[in-house]
Amino acid sequence: MVLGLSGAFLAFDPVQQAWQAPAEAGDLSVAAGEAGGTHRSGVQEIRRVPSGGIVVFSFLEDQAKASYVNPADGRVLGPWQPSALPRWVKNLHRSLLLGDAGRWAAAGIALAMALLSVSGLVLLLRRMGGWRRLAAGVRGSLAQRLHVLVGRVVVAVLFLTSITALTMSASTLGLVALDPGTEPGWPPWPSARPHCPRRAACHAARPTRLEFAQAVNFPDATDPQDTWRVATIQGKSWIDRYSGHVGHAKAAPRAQRIYDWALVLHTGESAWPWAVVLGLVGACVLLFTAVGRRHLVAGTPTGAASTGNSPLAQADVLVFVASEGGSTWGFAQTLQRRTAQNGHRVHTSALENFQTTAASRQVFCARRNLWRWPGAARQRLAQIAKLSPALRPCP
């Protein structure tokens, strides 16, 4: 529940960032060309942030500065502000504020959520009577109807967020290496060789090369061996600061691409409509948990087991219950008690557990509605009829 609610809180951060970003957006390579061509002092990096805006990071008089720029002409549009969410909220969601142990615990919770989503889907299909009746009307108590209706909507998203969380945890915990991080070696260049920032920037700005550019790092003015570094979704490139030619390129590994997709699907970064969906699903976790607990309490046949329910192998009377709201179990308990008073050994269970033994003499299948069986019960009765055509369950 903690991870779900904190995730819902974090999901609205991409929405806020998207609203704060300037409306003007374009090709990052153009912004790199303008910034490099004008040779702005202190510019270190140009990055496309998840909201879609282009941000220039620079140092001016030993003070860090970040500004949105117009990619068409490099004009400053306004200051860029990092996320206003407290850092501890992200740490709570990622590691439960427990460091590495918390990261392992969060990964375990994500795995448990994935298994619960799969098992919940199986139970949902059993209740509704299969895939074809998955969108049919729901009967039962208010808590049960809410649990099924909410579950039909959020189970797929919960499973997806669990799998993406496990993918991201595998990288965070060091189980999967995304990028070795090694840079290529360069031949020594004479420090007196003149460099051409505009020419290098224009080469870096070629749209055929940087159509999907994510970041451009400027070479250090004090280091003659430094290069331009360009990051795209396809990989990284290192560009000669003197000639502007690509000296080395490295494709992104498959693990990195999978991680990038998992990051978008799990956080909603760069896709704020999906972030809204994630936030609403995360907020539904509290409701889902509450109605699920009430559904479990209401639908658990604890009364039958606590009033002398005989073992299946010894019982001569079997009572199988098909109930969506839990009220039929009261009738089943009464039937069990009265039958036991007449000297019979009675075994009561849910209809999905139907089976007979050599000792059984009478079998009852109970339901509340006289005209219609629940969806899962109809499917089970059809299977029973195929196994034993002579068997005639008595409502």
N, C-alpha and C positions, 0 to 999 in steps of 0.2 A: 504494500500500500504506500509505503514511503517513497519507493522508486516511481510508482505511478503518479502520485500527486506532485512530486518534484519535477518529473518529466513533463507533466502538464504545464507547470509553471515556466519551465525552460522553453517549451514549444512556442510560446508567444514572443520570445525574444527575436526570432527571425522576422516576425510580422512587424514588430516595432522598428527593426533596422530597415526593413523595406520601405516603411512609411517615411522614415527620416532621410532616406537616400534621395538625391536630386533626380528629377525626372529625366534629365539628359543622360544618355548612356550610349556607348558605341564600342568601337574596336580599341582594345588596350594598346595595340601596336601603334596606332596613330598618336595616342597620348605619349608613348615612349619616344616616338620620333620628335614630337614637339618639345618635350622636356629635354631630350638630349641635344636637339638642334639649338635651342636657346641657351644650353649649358647652364641651367640653373645651379647656383652654388648650394652645396649641401644635400642635394637630392641623392638618396640612397636606393630607394625602391619605389616602383609603381606596381600596385596590386589591384586586382579585381576582387572586391570583397563579396561575400555571399549574397548581399542584397542586390548586387548587380552594378553598383557604382564603382568608379575608378578613383583610387586614393593614392596620393603621392606622399611618401614618408621621407622626411628630410631633417637635417640638423641645421639650425640657424642660431649662431652665437652660442653653441653648446646646449641648445634647447631643442628637444624633440618636437616635431610638428607634423601633423597629418591633416591633409585637406582633400576634399573632393575636387576633381578637375573635370573640365569639359574635354573629352577625348578628341574633339574636332580641332581645337586650337590651343589646348593646354590651359585655358582660363580657369582660375580658381573659383569654385562655386560655393565653398563654405567649409568650415571645419568638420573633420570627421571625429566622432566620439565613439569610443569602444562601448561594449555592452554595459548597461547600467545595473545589470543583475549582480547581486553580491557573489563574490567568488565562492563562498561556502555553500551556496545552493548547488553549483555545479559539482563541487567536491562531494556533497551529500548524495547526489544522484550517481556519481561515478564510483565512489569508494566508501559511502556511508561515513565519511570523516574518519576512517580507520586505516588509511594508507594502503599498502599492498594487500594486507589481509582483507580490507574492505573491498578491494577490487576483485579478489577471488570470490568473496561472498556475493557481490553484485552479479558476477558471472554465473554463480550457482543459482541465484534467484532468476536470472534470465532463462537458464536452462529449465528450471522448474516451471516458469511461465509458459515456455514453449510446450512442455509436456501437458500442462493443464489445458492449454488451448486445443491440443489434439484430442485429449480425452473428453473435453467439453463438447467438441464437435461430434464425437462418436455418440455421446449421450443425447445430444440434441437431435441427431439423425434417428436414434432409437425412439425418442419420444414422439417425433413428428411423423415417423413411419417411412423414412427414406428420403433420398434427394428430391424426388418429385413433389413431396409434400412439405419441403423445407419452408416454403413461403406461405403455407396454409395458416388459417386462423389458429389461435392459441387459446386453450381452455385451462381452467384451474383458478387458484386464488390470485389475488392481485400481485403478491410477491412472486409467485411462479410465472405469471404472465410477463411481468417486468423482466425477470431473469432470462426468459427465453427471447423476448423481443430485443433486449439489450445485447444478449449473447449473439444473436444472428447478425448483428451489425458490427460488433467490436471484435469478435473472435479472430477474424482474418487479420485485422490490423494488429492485435496483440501478438499473434504468432509472428507476423512480419517484424515488428519491433524487437521481439525476443531474438530472432535469428540475426538481425542486424546488430543487436547488442553483443551477442556472442562473437560475431565477426570482429567488431571493434575491440572487444576484450582480448581476443587472441593476439592482436597487435600490441595492445597496451601491456599485456603480461609477458611479452617477448616470445610467444609461441610461434608467431609468424613474422618474418622480417619483410618490411615493406620496401626499404631503400637502404642499400649499404652505406650511402652517404659519402662515398669516396669521389673526389674530383679528379679529372684527368690531369696528367702532367703536361707542362708546356715547355717548349724550348726557351732558353734564356734570350730575351730581347734586349737590345741596347737601350739604356734609359734615355738616351738623347734622341731616340727615334720619335718623330712627331706623331701624335695620334689625332684622329679625326672623329670627334664625338658625333658630328652630324652624319658622317658617312656610316659609322657603325650603327647609329640609331636607326638610320634609314634601312640598313640591311636587316636589323632586328624588327623593323616595322613592316616588312614585306607581308602582305595579307595571306599569301600562299603558305607562309611558314607559321604565322602567329594568328591564325583565324580563331583558335581557341586558347589564346594566351591567358594565363592566370596571373603571372608575376614577371617583372623584369627588374633585375638587380643591376645597378650601375657600378662600374669599376671604381675602385678607390683611387682618387687623384694622387695619393702619395705612394702608391704601389704600382710601378711600371709593369709588373707581371700580372696584375689583376685583369679580369676579363668581364665582359657582359655575361650574365647568366639569365637565361630565359626558361621559364617553366610553363608547360602546357599540359593539357590532359593526356597528351600522347607521350610526354617525357620531358627531358631537360636538354638544353643546348648551351654550349659555351662558345662565345663569339669573340674573335680577336678585336681588341679595342683599337688597333691600328688600321687594320684593313677592312674590318666589318664582316669578314668571312667566318662561317661556322667552322670552328676547329675541332669540335667534338660534339656528338649527340648521343644520348642514351635514352632508349625507349622505356617507358614506365612498365614495371613488371605487372603481371596479371594480378598479383596480390594487392598492389597499389590501386589498380582500377576497381577491384572488388570493394576495397576499403572506401574508396571515394563514393561509390554508389551506396554502400551501407551507411555512410555518414549522412548523405542526403535523405535517405529513407528513414533514418532513425531520428534525425534532428530537424528536418525540414529546412535546412540552410539552402539558400538559393532557390527555394520553392515554397514561398510563404503560404499559398493555399493548402499545400499538404501539411504545413506546420499547424494550421488551424485545425485540420482533421486530427492530427496527433494530440493537440491540446484537448480537444473535446473527448477523445477516447481516453486519455489519461485522467480527465476529470470524472469519467464514468466508472473508473475503477472503484471508487468509494461506494457508489450506488450498486455496482455489480457485486461487490463483496457483501454488502448488507442484505440484498435480496437473495443472494445465493445462500447465505447462512440461514435465512428464514425458510427458504425452499428446502434446504437439507433437513432442518428440524421438522418442518411440516410433513415432508414426504418420507421420513424414516420410520419404518414399521417397528418402533421400539416396544409398543404395547403388546404385539403378538409374541415377541420373544420373552417378555417378562411375565407372562401369565401361563406358564407351563406348556410352551411349544414343544411338542415331541420331536425327536430326531426323525429325519426323513425315512430312514431304513426301518424304523419301528412303527411308523404311523399307518393306520388303516383308513384314515380319512385325510384327504389332502384338500387344502383351500388355497387357491391362487388368486391374487388380487390385482386388478387393473385399475389404477387410480391416478388421476392427474392432480387433484386438489388435496389428496390425503384423507378426505372424509370417508372413503370406502373402507379404510382400515378399521374404523369404529364398528361398522357392520361385521367385518371379518372377525374381530375380537369377540363380538357377541355370539356369532355362529360357532366359533371355536370353543367358547366357554360352555354354551348349552350342549354342544355335541360331546364334550369331554365329561359333562355331568351324567350323560347316558352311558358312560363306560367305554367310550372310544378314545383312541390315541390320535390326536389331531396335529398335523403339521401345517403351518400357515407361512406363505412366502409370496413374493411378487411373481407376477405372471411370467416375466422373462426368465425366471428360474424353474420353469415347468419341467417336471420329469416324474415318472411313476416308478413304483417298485413292486416286487412280488407281493408285499404285504398290503398294498393299498387296495381298498374295496370301493370307495366312493371318492370322486373328484369334483370339487366345486370351483368354478371361476366366477368371481364376484366383480360387479361393476355397479356404479350408481345410476347411470343413464340407462333406461330400459330399452332405448331404441338405437343407441349408437355406442360402439366401443371406441376407446381412444385410438389414435393412429398407430402407435407402437403395438397395442394389444391386437388390433386387426391383423397386422403382419405376423405376430407370433401365433395367433389362432390359425392362420393359413398354414404355417409350418407344422403346427400340431396336427391339423387335419391330414396332411400328407404323411406324417409319421404313423398316425393311428387313425385310419378312416372310420373305425367302429366307435371311436370315442366321441361322445356328445357332451360338451361342457354345458352345465346348467347355470344360467344367470341367476 
